[in-house]
Amino acid sequence: MAETPSTSSRSGAAGHVACGVCGRESRQPPFRPPPPEQAPDLDLRPGEPVRSTMARWLQQCPHCGYAAPSIAKAHPAAAAAVSAAPFRALIADATHPPLARRFLAWAHVLEETGALHAAAEATLQAAWVADDTGKPDLSRSFRQEAVALWRSGPPLDAEQTVRVVDALRRAEAWEDAEATAAELARLSPPEAVGQVIALERRLVAAQDAGRHTVASALPPPSRRPHATHQRRDIAGGGFIAWLRRLFGR
């Protein structure tokens, strides 16, 4: 999140933030995500109105290109990553939508600093941008990259594995998606995860690579509110907690 002068000693004039990598200031309007009203997708892409705010999820320094939820903060190794040739090539790649490049830039820094699961998350978000800009080939490629990052990091829990299955399905990697889903099902996961993975397996069998929501997997029970009405999701801590992690709050 962009920080105001009252909350950050690194900020100059109102709305301006000093980059944690190059130290130069730029205007970064503050952003606070609105409350979610619609169910998230199976890969936890939020529903509206949060869904339409992706362009404001990350800040990017116009001087060095560093991108992060708050560019005032940077891992000690971020400067080396940002100055290296792969990062410079990535942010200059005109074949990718500009917003996708911003998420990929953040993913690259995260990967270089060892945060592989967070890098997978940012790469998946680049896939969401590709979805929105009508670039299915890029969307599939980014999802495969996200899966590779997830699998390269620490062992995945059941909820994270569901997202891997969804990414594989959306990337049309049918055999890998079914094998991963079947393995998770054999582990007797929590009920909500089991319901979602059952839906994923039906979608894989039908070779359906489309968008589906958590609500389609978790119908409202008769005696208690639907999980999405409680603004929760299948990943630990609920949707609000996920947003807080996303925006570094």
C-alpha positions as CSV (number, residue, x, y, z in Angstrom):
1,M,0.0,0.0,0.0
2,A,1.1,3.5,-0.6
3,E,2.0,5.3,2.6
4,T,1.3,8.9,3.5
5,P,3.8,11.2,5.2
6,S,2.1,10.6,8.5
7,T,2.8,6.9,8.3
8,S,6.1,6.7,6.5
9,S,9.4,8.5,7.0
10,R,10.3,7.4,3.4
11,S,7.6,9.5,1.8
12,G,8.1,13.1,0.6
13,A,5.2,15.2,-0.6
14,A,1.7,13.9,-0.1
15,G,1.1,10.8,-2.2
16,H,4.8,10.5,-3.1
17,V,6.8,7.4,-2.1
18,A,10.6,6.9,-2.1
19,C,11.5,3.7,-3.9
20,G,13.1,1.1,-1.7
21,V,15.4,0.1,-4.5
22,C,16.6,3.3,-6.2
23,G,15.5,5.8,-3.6
24,R,13.8,8.1,-6.1
25,E,10.3,9.5,-5.4
26,S,7.2,9.0,-7.5
27,R,3.5,9.6,-6.9
28,Q,1.7,6.5,-5.8
29,P,-2.0,7.1,-5.1
30,P,-3.2,5.2,-2.0
31,F,-5.4,2.2,-2.5
32,R,-7.7,0.4,-0.1
33,P,-9.5,-2.7,-1.5
34,P,-13.3,-2.5,-1.3
35,P,-15.2,-5.2,0.5
36,P,-15.8,-8.3,-1.7
37,E,-19.4,-8.9,-2.7
38,Q,-19.2,-11.7,-5.2
39,A,-17.7,-15.2,-4.8
40,P,-14.1,-15.6,-5.8
41,D,-13.1,-17.9,-8.7
42,L,-11.8,-21.4,-8.0
43,D,-8.2,-20.0,-8.1
44,L,-9.3,-17.3,-5.6
45,R,-9.4,-14.5,-8.1
46,P,-11.7,-12.2,-6.2
47,G,-15.2,-11.3,-7.4
48,E,-16.4,-7.8,-8.0
49,P,-15.9,-5.1,-7.0
50,V,-12.3,-6.1,-6.0
51,R,-11.9,-8.0,-9.3
52,S,-11.8,-4.7,-11.3
53,T,-9.2,-3.1,-9.2
54,M,-6.1,-5.1,-10.3
55,A,-4.5,-2.1,-11.9
56,R,-4.1,-0.7,-8.4
57,W,-2.8,-3.7,-6.5
58,L,0.8,-3.0,-7.2
59,Q,2.9,0.1,-7.2
60,Q,5.7,0.5,-9.8
61,C,8.7,2.8,-9.7
62,P,8.8,4.8,-13.0
63,H,12.5,5.2,-12.6
64,C,13.9,1.7,-12.0
65,G,10.8,-0.5,-12.7
66,Y,10.7,-2.1,-9.3
67,A,7.1,-3.3,-8.6
68,A,5.6,-4.3,-5.3
69,P,2.5,-3.8,-3.2
70,S,4.5,-1.0,-1.5
71,I,7.7,0.1,-3.4
72,A,8.9,1.8,-0.2
73,K,9.8,-1.6,1.0
74,A,12.4,-3.8,-0.7
75,H,14.2,-7.1,0.2
76,P,18.0,-6.5,0.4
77,A,18.5,-8.6,-2.7
78,A,15.8,-6.7,-4.7
79,A,18.2,-4.1,-6.1
80,A,20.4,-6.7,-7.7
81,A,17.4,-8.4,-9.2
82,V,16.0,-5.2,-10.6
83,S,19.3,-4.1,-12.1
84,A,20.0,-7.5,-13.8
85,A,19.4,-8.1,-17.5
86,P,16.5,-10.6,-17.1
87,F,14.4,-8.0,-15.2
88,R,15.2,-5.3,-17.6
89,A,14.2,-7.5,-20.5
90,L,11.0,-8.5,-18.8
91,I,9.7,-5.0,-18.2
92,A,10.6,-4.0,-21.7
93,D,8.8,-7.0,-23.3
94,A,6.0,-5.4,-25.4
95,T,4.5,-8.8,-26.3
96,H,3.0,-8.8,-22.7
97,P,0.3,-6.4,-21.5
98,P,1.7,-3.6,-19.4
99,L,-0.2,-4.6,-16.3
100,A,0.9,-8.3,-16.7
101,R,4.5,-7.1,-16.9
102,R,4.0,-5.3,-13.6
103,F,2.9,-8.5,-11.9
104,L,5.7,-10.5,-13.6
105,A,8.2,-7.9,-12.4
106,W,7.0,-8.4,-8.8
107,A,7.1,-12.2,-9.4
108,H,10.6,-12.0,-10.7
109,V,11.9,-10.2,-7.6
110,L,10.1,-12.6,-5.3
111,E,11.6,-15.6,-7.1
112,E,15.1,-14.1,-6.9
113,T,14.7,-13.5,-3.2
114,G,13.5,-17.1,-2.6
115,A,9.7,-16.4,-2.0
116,L,8.6,-19.0,-4.6
117,H,5.0,-19.4,-3.5
118,A,4.5,-15.6,-3.5
119,A,6.1,-15.5,-6.9
120,A,3.6,-18.1,-8.1
121,E,0.8,-15.9,-6.8
122,A,2.0,-12.9,-8.7
123,T,2.5,-15.0,-11.8
124,L,-1.1,-16.3,-11.5
125,Q,-2.2,-12.7,-11.3
126,A,-0.4,-11.9,-14.6
127,A,-2.5,-14.8,-16.0
128,W,-5.6,-13.0,-14.8
129,V,-4.5,-9.9,-16.7
130,A,-4.0,-12.1,-19.8
131,D,-7.5,-13.5,-19.4
132,D,-8.9,-9.9,-19.3
133,T,-7.0,-8.8,-22.3
134,G,-8.0,-11.8,-24.5
135,K,-4.6,-13.4,-24.7
136,P,-5.3,-17.1,-24.0
137,D,-1.8,-18.4,-25.0
138,L,-0.2,-16.0,-22.5
139,S,-2.7,-17.0,-19.9
140,R,-1.9,-20.7,-20.3
141,S,1.8,-20.0,-20.2
142,F,1.6,-17.9,-17.1
143,R,-0.4,-20.5,-15.3
144,Q,2.1,-23.2,-16.1
145,E,4.9,-20.9,-14.8
146,A,2.9,-20.4,-11.6
147,V,2.5,-24.1,-11.1
148,A,6.2,-24.6,-11.6
149,L,7.0,-22.0,-9.0
150,W,4.5,-23.5,-6.5
151,R,6.0,-26.9,-7.0
152,S,9.6,-25.6,-6.6
153,G,8.8,-24.1,-3.2
154,P,8.0,-25.6,0.2
155,P,5.5,-28.5,0.3
156,L,2.0,-27.4,-0.7
157,D,-1.0,-27.8,1.6
158,A,-4.4,-29.0,0.4
159,E,-5.8,-25.6,-0.3
160,Q,-2.7,-24.6,-2.3
161,T,-2.9,-27.8,-4.2
162,V,-6.5,-27.0,-5.3
163,R,-5.1,-23.8,-6.9
164,V,-2.5,-25.8,-8.7
165,V,-5.2,-28.1,-10.1
166,D,-7.2,-25.1,-11.2
167,A,-4.2,-23.5,-12.9
168,L,-3.4,-26.8,-14.7
169,R,-7.1,-27.1,-15.8
170,R,-7.2,-23.5,-17.0
171,A,-3.9,-24.2,-18.9
172,E,-5.5,-27.3,-20.5
173,A,-2.9,-29.6,-18.9
174,W,-5.6,-32.2,-18.5
175,E,-3.5,-35.2,-17.5
176,D,-1.4,-33.3,-14.9
177,A,-4.6,-31.7,-13.5
178,E,-6.4,-35.0,-13.1
179,A,-3.4,-36.8,-11.6
180,T,-2.8,-33.9,-9.1
181,A,-6.5,-33.8,-8.2
182,A,-6.7,-37.6,-7.8
183,E,-3.7,-37.6,-5.5
184,L,-5.3,-34.9,-3.3
185,A,-8.6,-36.7,-3.2
186,R,-6.8,-39.9,-1.9
187,L,-5.5,-37.9,1.0
188,S,-9.1,-37.3,2.4
189,P,-8.8,-33.5,2.5
190,P,-11.2,-31.2,4.5
191,E,-14.8,-31.3,3.3
192,A,-14.7,-27.9,1.5
193,V,-11.5,-28.8,-0.3
194,G,-13.0,-32.2,-1.2
195,Q,-16.1,-30.5,-2.8
196,V,-13.9,-28.2,-4.8
197,I,-11.6,-30.9,-6.0
198,A,-14.6,-33.0,-7.0
199,L,-15.8,-30.2,-9.2
200,E,-12.3,-29.7,-10.6
201,R,-12.2,-33.4,-11.6
202,R,-15.6,-33.1,-13.4
203,L,-14.4,-30.0,-15.3
204,V,-11.2,-31.7,-16.2
205,A,-13.1,-34.8,-17.5
206,A,-15.2,-32.4,-19.6
207,Q,-12.1,-30.6,-20.8
208,D,-13.7,-27.4,-19.5
209,A,-10.9,-24.7,-19.2
210,G,-13.3,-21.9,-18.3
211,R,-13.7,-19.8,-15.3
212,H,-15.8,-21.2,-12.4
213,T,-16.4,-19.8,-8.9
214,V,-16.1,-21.2,-5.4
215,A,-19.9,-20.8,-5.1
216,S,-20.4,-23.4,-7.9
217,A,-18.5,-25.9,-5.8
218,L,-19.9,-25.1,-2.4
219,P,-23.7,-24.7,-2.6
220,P,-25.3,-23.0,0.3
221,P,-26.2,-25.4,3.1
222,S,-29.8,-25.3,4.4
223,R,-29.0,-24.2,7.9
224,R,-26.1,-21.8,7.7
225,P,-24.9,-19.0,5.4
226,H,-23.0,-19.8,2.3
227,A,-19.2,-19.6,2.8
228,T,-19.0,-16.7,0.3
229,H,-21.7,-14.8,2.2
230,Q,-19.4,-14.9,5.2
231,R,-16.7,-13.6,2.9
232,R,-14.5,-16.6,3.4
233,D,-12.8,-18.9,1.0
234,I,-11.2,-22.3,0.9
235,A,-7.7,-21.0,1.6
236,G,-6.6,-20.6,5.3
237,G,-7.8,-17.4,7.0
238,G,-10.6,-16.5,4.6
239,F,-10.8,-14.0,1.8
240,I,-10.2,-10.9,3.8
241,A,-7.0,-12.5,5.2
242,W,-6.0,-13.4,1.6
243,L,-6.4,-9.7,0.6
244,R,-4.4,-8.6,3.6
245,R,-1.6,-11.0,2.5
246,L,-1.9,-9.7,-1.0
247,F,-1.5,-6.1,-0.1
248,G,1.0,-6.7,2.6
249,R,-1.2,-5.3,5.4
